[in-house]
Amino acid sequence: MSDHIEILNSKEKTMEKAIEEKIDKLSKEIDQMSATELLQVDALLEAEKITGTSYKESDFTTSIGLRISVKVSDVKKKLLQSNKDTNFSTTIEEFEEILQFKKFEKIYSKTFVEKDYHYTYGNNKECIIDIESQLLVYWNYELNTLVECTTYHNINIVNDKVVIGPQTINSATMRYCIKAKDEDCKLNYTVRSSSCPTSVEGVRTGNHDIREGFVDSLNNLKMYYDFIEWVEPQFLWLIHYSETESENYDYKSLNETVIKQLPEKVKKQLGTKK
């Protein structure tokens, strides 16, 4: 019986060693990845490749996926920051600097203030503060591309005191219209984008989250596609999150309120002259 247990323990140790070797190999590969590659890593899929078991059926696989995710996030954040690209810690000042470098102009801004916000910390300590956030819209006249963005304030505790940090990006979406440079390649799946065909052959509307890897995504899109004038209206979400707290909010009406204040050239591109 004891011999049987020893054999089982030996097999388990061998399996653990093999898995750790695979994780170590992947970790080294991650260190050498480009931003584009890092942005495409699926940590759970990589974990499933290592363990041979679906994360849905194995907590162990899920835990491996978490380890990989933490590793990827750390390497990716450092690389994106060194590339002066967006990441999940990007402040609004850094974001606007990146946008300006890519020739985006701010065409709308509105500040929202949450008065008397009750913030609880420590041993049931509480302070009452005012929290500011923004809704921002940008447009690139060369690329006919829209960026919609909302911000929020980080709240930190320093020496047992509440300190309101800089505004960081809460949401950021880029919307555009593209046509493949190579007619034999209508859609390149290595480019991160949620795009849809339009009524015009070969033309697609696209959008994606740019809180992370905005510059990398834009550069990759420009390699394979031409940015053109919008051929039809797209779904827009020119709304601050606080405006959705009411059960009866009307997103179309909220959108129109912002659109009315945009430059005429932009309204024409969006498919509205309101």
Contacts in CASP RR format, 6 or more apart in sequence:
PFRMAT RR
TARGET T0000
AUTHOR 0000-0000-0000
METHOD contacts of the structure
MODEL  1
MSDHIEILNSKEKTMEKAIEEKIDKLSKEIDQMSATELLQVDALLEAEKI
TGTSYKESDFTTSIGLRISVKVSDVKKKLLQSNKDTNFSTTIEEFEEILQ
FKKFEKIYSKTFVEKDYHYTYGNNKECIIDIESQLLVYWNYELNTLVECT
TYHNINIVNDKVVIGPQTINSATMRYCIKAKDEDCKLNYTVRSSSCPTSV
EGVRTGNHDIREGFVDSLNNLKMYYDFIEWVEPQFLWLIHYSETESENYD
YKSLNETVIKQLPEKVKKQLGTKK
19 50 0 8 1.000
19 51 0 8 1.000
19 64 0 8 1.000
22 50 0 8 1.000
23 50 0 8 1.000
23 64 0 8 1.000
23 67 0 8 1.000
23 68 0 8 1.000
26 46 0 8 1.000
26 50 0 8 1.000
26 68 0 8 1.000
27 71 0 8 1.000
30 38 0 8 1.000
30 41 0 8 1.000
30 68 0 8 1.000
30 71 0 8 1.000
30 72 0 8 1.000
30 75 0 8 1.000
31 75 0 8 1.000
33 41 0 8 1.000
33 75 0 8 1.000
35 76 0 8 1.000
35 79 0 8 1.000
35 80 0 8 1.000
35 83 0 8 1.000
35 85 0 8 1.000
35 213 0 8 1.000
35 216 0 8 1.000
36 190 0 8 1.000
36 216 0 8 1.000
36 220 0 8 1.000
38 72 0 8 1.000
38 75 0 8 1.000
38 76 0 8 1.000
38 79 0 8 1.000
39 76 0 8 1.000
39 192 0 8 1.000
39 212 0 8 1.000
39 213 0 8 1.000
39 216 0 8 1.000
39 217 0 8 1.000
40 190 0 8 1.000
40 192 0 8 1.000
41 68 0 8 1.000
41 72 0 8 1.000
43 65 0 8 1.000
43 66 0 8 1.000
43 68 0 8 1.000
43 69 0 8 1.000
43 72 0 8 1.000
44 55 0 8 1.000
44 61 0 8 1.000
44 62 0 8 1.000
44 65 0 8 1.000
44 69 0 8 1.000
46 65 0 8 1.000
46 68 0 8 1.000
47 55 0 8 1.000
47 61 0 8 1.000
47 62 0 8 1.000
47 64 0 8 1.000
47 65 0 8 1.000
47 68 0 8 1.000
48 54 0 8 1.000
48 55 0 8 1.000
48 61 0 8 1.000
50 61 0 8 1.000
50 64 0 8 1.000
51 58 0 8 1.000
51 60 0 8 1.000
51 61 0 8 1.000
51 64 0 8 1.000
52 61 0 8 1.000
53 60 0 8 1.000
53 61 0 8 1.000
54 61 0 8 1.000
55 61 0 8 1.000
55 62 0 8 1.000
55 65 0 8 1.000
76 87 0 8 1.000
76 212 0 8 1.000
77 87 0 8 1.000
77 88 0 8 1.000
77 89 0 8 1.000
80 86 0 8 1.000
80 87 0 8 1.000
80 212 0 8 1.000
80 213 0 8 1.000
80 216 0 8 1.000
81 87 0 8 1.000
83 215 0 8 1.000
83 216 0 8 1.000
84 98 0 8 1.000
84 101 0 8 1.000
84 215 0 8 1.000
85 98 0 8 1.000
85 213 0 8 1.000
85 214 0 8 1.000
85 215 0 8 1.000
85 216 0 8 1.000
86 94 0 8 1.000
86 95 0 8 1.000
86 98 0 8 1.000
86 169 0 8 1.000
86 172 0 8 1.000
86 210 0 8 1.000
86 211 0 8 1.000
86 212 0 8 1.000
86 213 0 8 1.000
86 214 0 8 1.000
86 215 0 8 1.000
87 211 0 8 1.000
87 212 0 8 1.000
87 213 0 8 1.000
88 169 0 8 1.000
88 211 0 8 1.000
88 212 0 8 1.000
89 168 0 8 1.000
90 98 0 8 1.000
90 168 0 8 1.000
90 169 0 8 1.000
90 211 0 8 1.000
91 166 0 8 1.000
91 167 0 8 1.000
91 168 0 8 1.000
91 169 0 8 1.000
92 134 0 8 1.000
92 136 0 8 1.000
92 149 0 8 1.000
92 151 0 8 1.000
92 166 0 8 1.000
92 167 0 8 1.000
92 168 0 8 1.000
92 169 0 8 1.000
93 166 0 8 1.000
95 149 0 8 1.000
95 169 0 8 1.000
95 172 0 8 1.000
96 106 0 8 1.000
98 214 0 8 1.000
98 215 0 8 1.000
99 106 0 8 1.000
99 138 0 8 1.000
99 147 0 8 1.000
102 140 0 8 1.000
102 215 0 8 1.000
102 218 0 8 1.000
103 140 0 8 1.000
103 141 0 8 1.000
103 142 0 8 1.000
103 143 0 8 1.000
104 138 0 8 1.000
104 139 0 8 1.000
104 140 0 8 1.000
104 145 0 8 1.000
104 147 0 8 1.000
105 138 0 8 1.000
105 139 0 8 1.000
105 140 0 8 1.000
105 141 0 8 1.000
106 136 0 8 1.000
106 137 0 8 1.000
106 138 0 8 1.000
107 137 0 8 1.000
107 138 0 8 1.000
107 139 0 8 1.000
107 262 0 8 1.000
107 263 0 8 1.000
107 266 0 8 1.000
108 135 0 8 1.000
108 136 0 8 1.000
108 137 0 8 1.000
108 238 0 8 1.000
108 258 0 8 1.000
108 261 0 8 1.000
108 262 0 8 1.000
109 134 0 8 1.000
109 135 0 8 1.000
109 136 0 8 1.000
109 137 0 8 1.000
110 134 0 8 1.000
110 135 0 8 1.000
110 240 0 8 1.000
110 258 0 8 1.000
111 132 0 8 1.000
111 133 0 8 1.000
111 134 0 8 1.000
112 132 0 8 1.000
112 133 0 8 1.000
112 134 0 8 1.000
112 135 0 8 1.000
112 240 0 8 1.000
112 242 0 8 1.000
113 130 0 8 1.000
113 131 0 8 1.000
113 132 0 8 1.000
114 130 0 8 1.000
114 131 0 8 1.000
114 132 0 8 1.000
114 133 0 8 1.000
114 242 0 8 1.000
115 130 0 8 1.000
116 128 0 8 1.000
116 130 0 8 1.000
117 128 0 8 1.000
117 129 0 8 1.000
117 130 0 8 1.000
117 131 0 8 1.000
118 126 0 8 1.000
118 127 0 8 1.000
118 128 0 8 1.000
119 126 0 8 1.000
119 127 0 8 1.000
119 128 0 8 1.000
119 129 0 8 1.000
119 155 0 8 1.000
119 162 0 8 1.000
120 126 0 8 1.000
121 127 0 8 1.000
121 157 0 8 1.000
121 162 0 8 1.000
122 157 0 8 1.000
127 162 0 8 1.000
129 155 0 8 1.000
129 162 0 8 1.000
129 164 0 8 1.000
131 152 0 8 1.000
131 153 0 8 1.000
131 155 0 8 1.000
131 164 0 8 1.000
132 153 0 8 1.000
132 167 0 8 1.000
133 150 0 8 1.000
133 151 0 8 1.000
133 152 0 8 1.000
133 153 0 8 1.000
133 167 0 8 1.000
133 170 0 8 1.000
133 240 0 8 1.000
133 242 0 8 1.000
134 149 0 8 1.000
134 150 0 8 1.000
134 151 0 8 1.000
134 167 0 8 1.000
134 240 0 8 1.000
135 148 0 8 1.000
135 149 0 8 1.000
135 150 0 8 1.000
135 238 0 8 1.000
135 239 0 8 1.000
135 240 0 8 1.000
135 258 0 8 1.000
136 148 0 8 1.000
136 149 0 8 1.000
136 150 0 8 1.000
136 151 0 8 1.000
137 146 0 8 1.000
137 147 0 8 1.000
137 148 0 8 1.000
137 149 0 8 1.000
137 238 0 8 1.000
137 258 0 8 1.000
137 262 0 8 1.000
138 146 0 8 1.000
138 147 0 8 1.000
138 149 0 8 1.000
139 145 0 8 1.000
139 146 0 8 1.000
139 147 0 8 1.000
139 262 0 8 1.000
139 263 0 8 1.000
139 266 0 8 1.000
140 147 0 8 1.000
141 265 0 8 1.000
142 227 0 8 1.000
143 176 0 8 1.000
143 227 0 8 1.000
144 176 0 8 1.000
144 177 0 8 1.000
144 227 0 8 1.000
144 228 0 8 1.000
144 229 0 8 1.000
144 230 0 8 1.000
144 269 0 8 1.000
145 174 0 8 1.000
145 175 0 8 1.000
145 176 0 8 1.000
145 227 0 8 1.000
146 174 0 8 1.000
146 175 0 8 1.000
146 176 0 8 1.000
146 236 0 8 1.000
146 266 0 8 1.000
146 270 0 8 1.000
147 172 0 8 1.000
147 173 0 8 1.000
147 174 0 8 1.000
147 175 0 8 1.000
147 210 0 8 1.000
148 171 0 8 1.000
148 172 0 8 1.000
148 173 0 8 1.000
148 175 0 8 1.000
148 236 0 8 1.000
148 237 0 8 1.000
148 238 0 8 1.000
149 169 0 8 1.000
149 170 0 8 1.000
149 171 0 8 1.000
149 172 0 8 1.000
149 173 0 8 1.000
150 169 0 8 1.000
150 170 0 8 1.000
150 171 0 8 1.000
150 172 0 8 1.000
150 240 0 8 1.000
150 241 0 8 1.000
151 167 0 8 1.000
151 168 0 8 1.000
151 169 0 8 1.000
151 170 0 8 1.000
152 167 0 8 1.000
152 168 0 8 1.000
152 170 0 8 1.000
153 164 0 8 1.000
153 165 0 8 1.000
153 166 0 8 1.000
153 167 0 8 1.000
153 168 0 8 1.000
154 164 0 8 1.000
154 165 0 8 1.000
154 166 0 8 1.000
154 167 0 8 1.000
154 168 0 8 1.000
155 162 0 8 1.000
155 163 0 8 1.000
155 164 0 8 1.000
155 165 0 8 1.000
156 162 0 8 1.000
156 163 0 8 1.000
156 164 0 8 1.000
156 165 0 8 1.000
157 163 0 8 1.000
169 211 0 8 1.000
170 241 0 8 1.000
171 209 0 8 1.000
171 211 0 8 1.000
171 241 0 8 1.000
172 209 0 8 1.000
172 210 0 8 1.000
172 211 0 8 1.000
172 214 0 8 1.000
173 207 0 8 1.000
173 208 0 8 1.000
173 209 0 8 1.000
173 210 0 8 1.000
173 237 0 8 1.000
174 207 0 8 1.000
174 208 0 8 1.000
174 210 0 8 1.000
174 214 0 8 1.000
174 217 0 8 1.000
174 218 0 8 1.000
175 205 0 8 1.000
175 206 0 8 1.000
175 207 0 8 1.000
175 234 0 8 1.000
175 236 0 8 1.000
176 205 0 8 1.000
176 206 0 8 1.000
176 207 0 8 1.000
176 221 0 8 1.000
176 227 0 8 1.000
177 198 0 8 1.000
177 203 0 8 1.000
177 204 0 8 1.000
177 205 0 8 1.000
177 206 0 8 1.000
177 227 0 8 1.000
177 228 0 8 1.000
177 229 0 8 1.000
177 230 0 8 1.000
177 231 0 8 1.000
177 234 0 8 1.000
178 195 0 8 1.000
178 203 0 8 1.000
178 204 0 8 1.000
178 205 0 8 1.000
178 206 0 8 1.000
178 221 0 8 1.000
178 225 0 8 1.000
178 226 0 8 1.000
178 227 0 8 1.000
178 228 0 8 1.000
179 202 0 8 1.000
179 203 0 8 1.000
179 204 0 8 1.000
179 225 0 8 1.000
179 226 0 8 1.000
179 228 0 8 1.000
180 186 0 8 1.000
180 187 0 8 1.000
180 188 0 8 1.000
180 202 0 8 1.000
180 224 0 8 1.000
180 225 0 8 1.000
180 226 0 8 1.000
181 224 0 8 1.000
181 225 0 8 1.000
181 226 0 8 1.000
182 224 0 8 1.000
185 224 0 8 1.000
186 202 0 8 1.000
186 204 0 8 1.000
187 195 0 8 1.000
187 204 0 8 1.000
188 224 0 8 1.000
188 225 0 8 1.000
190 220 0 8 1.000
191 217 0 8 1.000
191 220 0 8 1.000
191 221 0 8 1.000
191 224 0 8 1.000
191 225 0 8 1.000
192 208 0 8 1.000
192 217 0 8 1.000
192 220 0 8 1.000
193 206 0 8 1.000
193 207 0 8 1.000
193 208 0 8 1.000
193 217 0 8 1.000
193 221 0 8 1.000
194 206 0 8 1.000
194 207 0 8 1.000
194 208 0 8 1.000
195 204 0 8 1.000
195 205 0 8 1.000
195 206 0 8 1.000
195 207 0 8 1.000
196 204 0 8 1.000
196 205 0 8 1.000
196 206 0 8 1.000
197 203 0 8 1.000
197 204 0 8 1.000
198 204 0 8 1.000
198 205 0 8 1.000
198 231 0 8 1.000
198 232 0 8 1.000
199 231 0 8 1.000
199 232 0 8 1.000
200 231 0 8 1.000
200 232 0 8 1.000
203 228 0 8 1.000
203 231 0 8 1.000
205 230 0 8 1.000
205 231 0 8 1.000
205 232 0 8 1.000
205 234 0 8 1.000
206 234 0 8 1.000
207 234 0 8 1.000
207 235 0 8 1.000
208 217 0 8 1.000
210 217 0 8 1.000
210 218 0 8 1.000
221 227 0 8 1.000
229 269 0 8 1.000
230 269 0 8 1.000
230 270 0 8 1.000
230 271 0 8 1.000
232 271 0 8 1.000
233 270 0 8 1.000
233 271 0 8 1.000
233 272 0 8 1.000
234 270 0 8 1.000
236 255 0 8 1.000
236 259 0 8 1.000
236 270 0 8 1.000
237 251 0 8 1.000
237 255 0 8 1.000
238 254 0 8 1.000
238 255 0 8 1.000
238 258 0 8 1.000
238 259 0 8 1.000
239 251 0 8 1.000
239 254 0 8 1.000
239 255 0 8 1.000
239 258 0 8 1.000
243 249 0 8 1.000
243 254 0 8 1.000
244 251 0 8 1.000
256 274 0 8 1.000
259 267 0 8 1.000
259 270 0 8 1.000
259 272 0 8 1.000
259 274 0 8 1.000
260 274 0 8 1.000
262 270 0 8 1.000
264 273 0 8 1.000
267 273 0 8 1.000
267 274 0 8 1.000
END
